[in-house]
């Protein structure tokens, strides 16, 4: 991949992460008495993207 393609991949993955978090927040807003997603659920989503968006993963991707 070219550096531009790598950057586009990272931006797309960040957008996907933001979309998932936003959907979870919206669902929590719909059910304020019984919040479906707690702190651990949000941490789990972020952890799913750590291999792509984590510091070490990004350093490895752009090291060349």
DSSP file (Angstrom, degrees, kcal/mol; ACC not computed):
  #  RESIDUE AA STRUCTURE BP1 BP2  ACC     N-H-->O    O-->H-N    N-H-->O    O-->H-N    TCO  KAPPA ALPHA  PHI   PSI    X-CA   Y-CA   Z-CA
    1    1 A X              0   0    0      0, 0.0     2,-0.1     0, 0.0     0, 0.0   0.000 360.0 360.0 360.0 143.5    0.0    0.0    0.0
    2    2 A X     >  -     0   0    0      1,-0.1     4,-2.5     4,-0.0     5,-0.2  -0.393 360.0-105.4 -75.1 162.6    1.1    3.5   -0.7
    3    3 A X  H  > S+     0   0    0      1,-0.2     4,-2.4     2,-0.2     5,-0.2   0.875 123.6  53.1 -57.0 -36.1    1.3    6.0    2.2
    4    4 A X  H  > S+     0   0    0      2,-0.2     4,-2.3     1,-0.2    -1,-0.2   0.896 108.7  48.3 -66.3 -40.0   -1.9    7.6    0.9
    5    5 A X  H  > S+     0   0    0      2,-0.2     4,-2.2     1,-0.2    -2,-0.2   0.889 110.8  51.4 -67.2 -39.1   -3.7    4.3    0.9
    6    6 A X  H  X S+     0   0    0     -4,-2.5     4,-2.3     2,-0.2    -2,-0.2   0.928 110.7  48.3 -61.5 -45.2   -2.5    3.5    4.4
    7    7 A X  H  X S+     0   0    0     -4,-2.4     4,-2.5     1,-0.2    -2,-0.2   0.907 110.7  50.6 -62.8 -41.9   -3.7    6.9    5.6
    8    8 A X  H  X S+     0   0    0     -4,-2.3     4,-2.4     1,-0.2    -1,-0.2   0.887 109.5  51.6 -63.7 -38.5   -7.1    6.4    3.9
    9    9 A X  H  X S+     0   0    0     -4,-2.2     4,-2.4     2,-0.2    -2,-0.2   0.923 110.5  48.0 -62.6 -45.4   -7.4    2.9    5.6
   10   10 A X  H  X S+     0   0    0     -4,-2.3     4,-2.4     2,-0.2    -2,-0.2   0.918 112.2  49.0 -63.1 -44.1   -6.7    4.4    9.0
   11   11 A X  H  X S+     0   0    0     -4,-2.5     4,-2.3     1,-0.2    -1,-0.2   0.909 111.4  50.0 -62.4 -42.1   -9.2    7.2    8.5
   12   12 A X  H  X S+     0   0    0     -4,-2.4     4,-2.1     2,-0.2    -1,-0.2   0.900 111.4  48.0 -64.4 -40.7  -11.9    4.7    7.3
   13   13 A X  H  X S+     0   0    0     -4,-2.4     4,-2.4     2,-0.2    -1,-0.2   0.888 110.9  51.1 -67.5 -38.4  -11.3    2.5   10.4
   14   14 A X  H  X S+     0   0    0     -4,-2.4     4,-2.5     2,-0.2    -2,-0.2   0.892 109.6  50.7 -64.3 -39.2  -11.5    5.5   12.7
   15   15 A X  H  X S+     0   0    0     -4,-2.3     4,-2.3     2,-0.2    -2,-0.2   0.901 109.9  50.2 -64.8 -40.4  -14.8    6.5   11.0
   16   16 A X  H  X S+     0   0    0     -4,-2.1     4,-2.3     2,-0.2    -2,-0.2   0.916 110.5  49.5 -63.7 -43.5  -16.1    3.0   11.6
   17   17 A X  H  X S+     0   0    0     -4,-2.4     4,-2.4     1,-0.2    -2,-0.2   0.932 111.7  48.6 -60.4 -45.9  -15.1    3.1   15.2
   18   18 A X  H  X S+     0   0    0     -4,-2.5     4,-2.7     1,-0.2    -2,-0.2   0.883 109.9  52.3 -62.0 -38.8  -16.8    6.5   15.7
   19   19 A X  H  X S+     0   0    0     -4,-2.3     4,-2.3     2,-0.2    -1,-0.2   0.917 110.5  47.5 -64.3 -43.1  -19.9    5.1   14.0
   20   20 A X  H  X S+     0   0    0     -4,-2.3     4,-2.0     2,-0.2    -2,-0.2   0.923 113.8  46.9 -64.6 -43.6  -20.1    2.1   16.3
   21   21 A X  H  X S+     0   0    0     -4,-2.4     4,-2.5     1,-0.2    -2,-0.2   0.917 112.1  51.0 -63.8 -42.7  -19.5    4.3   19.4
   22   22 A X  H  X S+     0   0    0     -4,-2.7     4,-2.6     1,-0.2    -2,-0.2   0.897 109.0  50.8 -62.3 -40.8  -22.2    6.8   18.2
   23   23 A X  H  X S+     0   0    0     -4,-2.3     4,-2.2     2,-0.2    -1,-0.2   0.900 110.9  48.9 -64.0 -40.1  -24.7    4.0   17.7
   24   24 A X  H  X S+     0   0    0     -4,-2.0     4,-2.2     2,-0.2    -2,-0.2   0.913 111.7  48.8 -65.7 -42.1  -24.1    2.7   21.2
   25   25 A X  H  X S+     0   0    0     -4,-2.5     4,-2.1     2,-0.2    -2,-0.2   0.907 110.6  51.3 -63.2 -42.0  -24.5    6.2   22.7
   26   26 A X  H  X S+     0   0    0     -4,-2.6     4,-1.4     1,-0.2    -2,-0.2   0.906 109.7  49.3 -63.1 -41.9  -27.7    6.7   20.7
   27   27 A X  H  X S+     0   0    0     -4,-2.2     4,-1.1     1,-0.2    -1,-0.2   0.893 109.0  52.8 -66.2 -37.7  -29.1    3.4   22.0
   28   28 A X  H  < S+     0   0    0     -4,-2.2     3,-0.4     1,-0.2    -1,-0.2   0.890 106.8  53.6 -61.8 -38.1  -28.2    4.4   25.5
   29   29 A X  H >< S+     0   0    0     -4,-2.1     3,-0.5     1,-0.2    -1,-0.2   0.809 104.9  54.9 -66.4 -29.3  -30.0    7.7   25.1
   30   30 A X  H 3< S+     0   0    0     -4,-1.4     2,-0.2     1,-0.3    -1,-0.2   0.763 116.1  37.0 -74.3 -25.1  -33.1    5.8   24.0
   31   31 A X  T ><  +     0   0    0     -4,-1.1     3,-0.7    -3,-0.4    -1,-0.3  -0.570  65.3 159.8-127.0  68.2  -33.2    3.7   27.2
   32   32 A X  T <  S+     0   0    0     -3,-0.5     3,-0.4    -2,-0.2    -1,-0.1   0.761  76.6  52.4 -65.5 -23.5  -32.0    5.9   30.0
   33   33 A X  T 3  S+     0   0    0      1,-0.3    -1,-0.2    -3,-0.1     2,-0.2   0.748 122.8  26.9 -83.4 -23.5  -33.6    3.7   32.7
   34   34 A X  S <  S-     0   0    0     -3,-0.7    -1,-0.3    -6,-0.1     2,-0.2  -0.637  82.2-156.8-138.2  76.6  -31.8    0.5   31.5
   35   35 A X        -     0   0    0     -3,-0.4    -7,-0.1    -2,-0.2    -3,-0.1  -0.369   1.1-160.6 -61.7 117.7  -28.6    1.5   29.7
   36   36 A X  S    S+     0   0    0     -2,-0.2     2,-0.6     1,-0.2    -1,-0.2   0.796  75.5  50.3 -72.3 -27.2  -27.7   -1.3   27.3
   37   37 A X        -     0   0    0    -13,-0.2    -1,-0.2   -12,-0.1     2,-0.1  -0.940  68.5-178.0-120.3 115.9  -24.1   -0.3   27.0
   38   38 A X     >  -     0   0    0     -2,-0.6     4,-1.6    -3,-0.1     3,-0.3  -0.263  49.3 -79.5 -95.6-172.2  -21.9    0.3   30.0
   39   39 A X  H  > S+     0   0    0      1,-0.2     4,-2.4     2,-0.2     5,-0.2   0.875 127.5  55.5 -59.0 -40.9  -18.3    1.4   30.2
   40   40 A X  H  > S+     0   0    0      1,-0.2     4,-2.5     2,-0.2    -1,-0.2   0.884 104.0  54.0 -62.3 -38.9  -16.9   -2.1   29.5
   41   41 A X  H  > S+     0   0    0     -3,-0.3     4,-1.8     2,-0.2    -1,-0.2   0.901 110.3  46.8 -62.7 -40.5  -18.9   -2.4   26.3
   42   42 A X  H  X S+     0   0    0     -4,-1.6     4,-2.1     2,-0.2    -2,-0.2   0.915 112.0  50.4 -67.4 -41.9  -17.3    0.9   25.0
   43   43 A X  H  X S+     0   0    0     -4,-2.4     4,-2.4     1,-0.2    -2,-0.2   0.879 107.8  54.6 -61.8 -37.6  -13.9   -0.3   26.1
   44   44 A X  H  X S+     0   0    0     -4,-2.5     4,-1.7     2,-0.2    -1,-0.2   0.894 107.3  49.4 -64.4 -40.2  -14.4   -3.6   24.2
   45   45 A X  H  X S+     0   0    0     -4,-1.8     4,-0.8     2,-0.2    -1,-0.2   0.931 112.0  48.0 -64.4 -44.5  -15.3   -1.8   21.0
   46   46 A X  H >< S+     0   0    0     -4,-2.1     3,-0.9     1,-0.2     4,-0.3   0.902 108.9  54.6 -62.4 -40.1  -12.2    0.4   21.3
   47   47 A X  H >< S+     0   0    0     -4,-2.4     3,-1.2     1,-0.2     4,-0.5   0.844  98.9  62.6 -62.3 -34.4  -10.1   -2.8   22.1
   48   48 A X  H 3< S+     0   0    0     -4,-1.7     3,-0.3     1,-0.3    -1,-0.2   0.800 108.4  42.7 -60.6 -28.1  -11.4   -4.3   18.8
   49   49 A X  T XX S+     0   0    0     -3,-0.9     4,-3.9    -4,-0.8     3,-1.6   0.411  85.8  96.0 -99.2   1.3   -9.7   -1.6   16.9
   50   50 A X  H <> S+     0   0    0     -3,-1.2     4,-1.6    -4,-0.3     7,-0.4   0.854  79.8  57.6 -62.2 -35.3   -6.4   -1.5   18.9
   51   51 A X  H 34 S+     0   0    0     -4,-0.5    -1,-0.3    -3,-0.3    -2,-0.1   0.619 121.4  28.0 -69.7 -11.4   -4.7   -3.7   16.4
   52   52 A X  H <4 S+     0   0    0     -3,-1.6    -2,-0.2   -39,-0.0    -1,-0.2   0.732 134.7  26.4-112.8 -45.2   -5.5   -1.2   13.7
   53   53 A X  H  < S+     0   0    0     -4,-3.9    -3,-0.2    -7,-0.2    -2,-0.2   0.442  91.0 112.3-106.5  -2.6   -5.7    2.2   15.5
   54   54 A X  S  X S-     0   0    0     -4,-1.6     4,-2.5    -5,-0.5     5,-0.2  -0.299  79.8-108.6 -68.8 158.7   -3.4    1.6   18.5
   55   55 A X  H  > S+     0   0    0      1,-0.2     4,-2.5     2,-0.2     5,-0.2   0.923 117.8  46.0 -54.3 -51.3   -0.1    3.5   18.7
   56   56 A X  H  > S+     0   0    0      1,-0.2     4,-2.3     2,-0.2    -1,-0.2   0.887 111.9  51.6 -63.4 -39.3    2.1    0.4   18.0
   57   57 A X  H  > S+     0   0    0     -7,-0.4     4,-2.3     1,-0.2    -1,-0.2   0.907 111.7  47.0 -63.8 -41.3   -0.1   -0.7   15.1
   58   58 A X  H  X S+     0   0    0     -4,-2.5     4,-2.2     2,-0.2    -2,-0.2   0.897 110.5  52.0 -68.2 -39.7    0.1    2.7   13.5
   59   59 A X  H  < S+     0   0    0     -4,-2.5     4,-0.3    -5,-0.2    -2,-0.2   0.911 112.1  46.8 -61.7 -41.3    3.8    2.9   14.0
   60   60 A X  H >< S+     0   0    0     -4,-2.3     3,-0.9    -5,-0.2     4,-0.3   0.913 111.3  51.4 -65.8 -42.7    4.2   -0.4   12.3
   61   61 A X  H 3< S+     0   0    0     -4,-2.3     3,-0.3     1,-0.2    -2,-0.2   0.885 120.0  34.0 -61.9 -39.9    2.0    0.5    9.4
   62   62 A X  T 3< S+     0   0    0     -4,-2.2    -1,-0.2     1,-0.2    -2,-0.2   0.192  84.9 107.2-104.2  16.2    3.8    3.8    8.7
   63   63 A X    <         0   0    0     -3,-0.9    -1,-0.2    -4,-0.3    -2,-0.1   0.759 360.0 360.0 -69.8 -23.5    7.4    2.7    9.6
   64   64 A X              0   0    0     -3,-0.3    -1,-0.3    -4,-0.3    -2,-0.1   0.493 360.0 360.0 -75.6 360.0    8.6    2.5    6.0
